[in-house]
Amino acid sequence: MQKYFFIAVGGSLGAIARYWVGSAVANRLGTKFPYGTLVINISACIIIGFSLTYLGKRAELNPAWRFLIATGFVGAYSTFSTYEWETLSTLRTGAFSMAALYAIGSLLLGLVAAWGGAVLGEVIS
């Protein structure tokens, strides 16, 4: 039950941070290009890469930190970082074709799914 608490706390903080960072960047750079989302995705990759590596090498640290930071905070802040981390982890095992399939498949299927959702939204509205 404790892990769900940490995930919820991290998720709440991550969602607030996503809104704050996205708004702050959009206010400074405008919205013609999704700068806010780009900053969020790249910073999330830094956070997840650092935290999972650091926590993985520090066995003495409470595993709840992983739930709070990687699952909760970063999960609510951006899922792009999880996609990148999983691709990197797959590459590190030497499964290059699987990593490429995952990366390209996620990109293409994600675009098709977003398009399908948009079409559905248009049809229903």
N, C-alpha and C positions, 0 to 999 in steps of 0.2 A: 504494500500500500504506500510505503514511503516513496518509492520510485515514481508513482503517479503524481504525488505532491510536487516532487522536484520537476517533473516534466511540465506540470501545470504552471508552476512559478516561472520556469524558464520560458515557456511558451507565451505567457502573458508579457514578460519583459521583451521577448523577441518581436511580438506583434507591435508593441508600442514603439520599439526601436525602428522597426520597418517603416511605420507611419512617419515618425519624426525625421529619420534620415531621408526618406523619399521626398517629404515635403520641403525639407531644408535645401536639398539639392535642386529640386524643381524650382523653388523660389529664386535661387541664384543663377541657374543655367537655363531655365525655361523648360517647356514641355514639347518642343518640336522633335526632340530625340529623347528616348527614355533614359536620360542620364541617371535619374534616381535609382531606377531598377538596376542599371549597370553597376553603380556604386555599391548597392546592396548585395548584388550577386558576387562581385569580386571580393568585397570585405567579408562576406560569409565564407567564401573559400579560404581566406586567410585564417579566419577564426576556427573553422572546422579542421583545417590542416594542422594548425598549431595545437589546438586543444586535444584532438585525438592522438596526435603523436606524443605530446607531453604526458597526457594521462596514461597512455599505453606504456610509457617508460617509467612511470612512477607508481609502482604497485602498492606503495604504502598509502596512497591517497584514496579517499573514500570513493567507491564506484558511483556514488550519487552525483558526483561532479559531471560524469558523462551524461547522465539523464538530464541534469539541469542545463548544461551548456550545449552539447551536441544534439540531443534529441529535442529538448524543449526550446531553448533560445534560438539556436540556428534553424531548427525545424520550422518555427514560426516566422523567423526572419527571412529565410530563403531556402527553398528546396534545391535550388541550382547547385549549391555547394555540396549537397549530398550526392547528386549526380556526378559531379566532378570527382569527389572523393572515391566513390565506388569505381569510377573509370580508372583512376590512378591506382587504386588497390588491385584491380584486375590486371592492369599493365605490370605492376610489380611482381605478380605471380608468373609473368611470362606468357600469359594467355592473351596475346596481342590481337588475334582475330576475334576473340570473344569481347575484348574491350572495344574494338572498332565497331562490332555489331551492336553493342549496347549503346555506344555514343551516337552513332549514326541513326540507329533505330529509334532511340529516344527523341532525337531531334526531328526526324521525319514523321514518326507517329504522333509526336506532340503537336507538330504543325497541323497534321491532318485532324487530330482530335480538336484542336482549337478552332479550326475552320468548321468542322462538323458542329461543334457547340454554338458557334456564331450563326450558322445556317439554321439550326434548331431554334435559337433565340429569335431570329428574324421571322421564321414560320409561325411560331407561337404568338409573337407579339404582333 
